[in-house]
Amino acid sequence: MTPLRRRFAEVVRSEPIDLGLACLLVGAEVDRSLDVDAAVEQLDALAAAARPRVPRVGVAEQAAGLAGVLSGFAGGDFEDLRSSLLHSVLVRRQGLPLLLSVVWLEVAARLDVPAYAAALPGQVVVGIGDPEDEHVVVDAYDGGRVLTAADVAARGGLSGPLSPADLLLRLLTNIRALTTRQARSLEVARTRLWAVELSLLLPRHPLALRRERGELLVRLGGYVDGAEELEVYALAVEDADLAQAEAARREARMARAQLN
């Protein structure tokens, strides 16, 4: 495990999870030269710029103050990996709704403004205030526009709040989904593999990711490691789904046969 990945594992298994730092460490999988701590300072600078404009009380006023500073962040291309990488979002000021919501959450946290993530169908949004009491919901992807109750209902209703671990799994799932829409290549497979491997470091993750990791390792030539991962998956699921376990063991045998 690389030092940066070890740091990611430590961050996501700490309480509370430092969401901004964890997201930046995801970006380090793509940009090995990334200065993660310098990128954290960019979030600090955004908070410093927002501080004079964000009052200490009044959720609507706080949301408006944050929007005044963060409205320059805009929606990014869903097919561009950079839209899912926080360090790129901070530089380009373009990103997916989840990443723009992370920017809002991180700036709000630095200003002691109560904020949380929530989900509309297919999109993460930000709540300012107490989800059980006075609050407003803002769409970071739309410049921080406040969503009315009618807006929320029309878009399918709100669920949440989402924990940092929930958001990180969504982020990595988005990256995995992006690779399914790209032309097959070894580079795309490598991207999917690191997204799977980071997901497996989260406190909670789907067991099926172990099979996916094994299959990706085999595709990339790691026949022994891939076979071992497939066998671990098979052992874990055989009581609940014998057919899946047997299928994974067949894949493992085929992988080992590649060595002959």
Secondary structure as UniProt FT lines:
FT   HELIX           3..12
FT   HELIX           19..27
FT   TURN            28..30
FT   TURN            32..33
FT   HELIX           36..50
FT   HELIX           51..53
FT   HELIX           59..70
FT   TURN            71..72
FT   STRAND          74..75
FT   TURN            78..79
FT   HELIX           81..84
FT   HELIX           86..92
FT   STRAND          94..95
FT   HELIX           97..110
FT   TURN            111..112
FT   STRAND          115..120
FT   TURN            121..122
FT   STRAND          123..129
FT   TURN            131..132
FT   STRAND          135..139
FT   HELIX           140..142
FT   TURN            143..144
FT   STRAND          145..147
FT   HELIX           149..154
FT   TURN            155..156
FT   STRAND          159..162
FT   HELIX           164..180
FT   HELIX           186..201
FT   HELIX           208..219
FT   TURN            220..221
FT   HELIX           223..237
FT   TURN            238..240
FT   HELIX           242..257
FT   TURN            258..259
//
